[in-house]
């Protein structure tokens, strides 16, 4: 079945350093939609980025990600971490045409320290 | 701006009790979901409704039952709670059309003693 792998459960960084959160996925279908959701403490999870286009960079709020279907990856990056980026980040997969069900990875907690 | 409203925020109960959680969305979406976020932060879909019809029913225990009166409301009832039901229950909605984005509520945290 479909699956999403986020190999890091916790990433701790010093403010100002670059961020890279890994996400790989498995699906037998070529029409996958990939998402990054961010969940700040005491708030609702919300969409950060999404893409279904191969090799096209998508950006939002300083973060960016590129869907690479050849390697089944959708890594989240930011050039310089800020304290306010500390949150739980979920990568998720949806196949076009199914019920809209999202398959989430286990999540990566990003802790940015001063 | 909040558009998916969940009540209650927290609920503490004892094993064997019945609980109900409410969810309402004001986005005009026609699809709503219940997700469970467990203690390890794993986020897993439980149910999905499209216009009051159940379309996704993952393998969840029979004590869980969703209820939808109209497309803006999706409630969750747990008949006889177990300790492993302690989790955050997140409601979400989505427009069935081209929009793929899920909009989540703030969640209901359930603690079963």
Interface residues (C-beta under 8 A of the other chain):
Chain A: X33 X35 X37 X42 X43 X44 X45 X46 X47 X50 X88 X90 X94 X99 X100 X101 X102 X104 X106 X107 X109
Chain B: X2 X4 X31 X33 X40 X41 X42 X43 X44 X45 X48 X50 X55 X56 X90 X94 X96 X100 X101 X102 X103 X104 X105 X106 X107
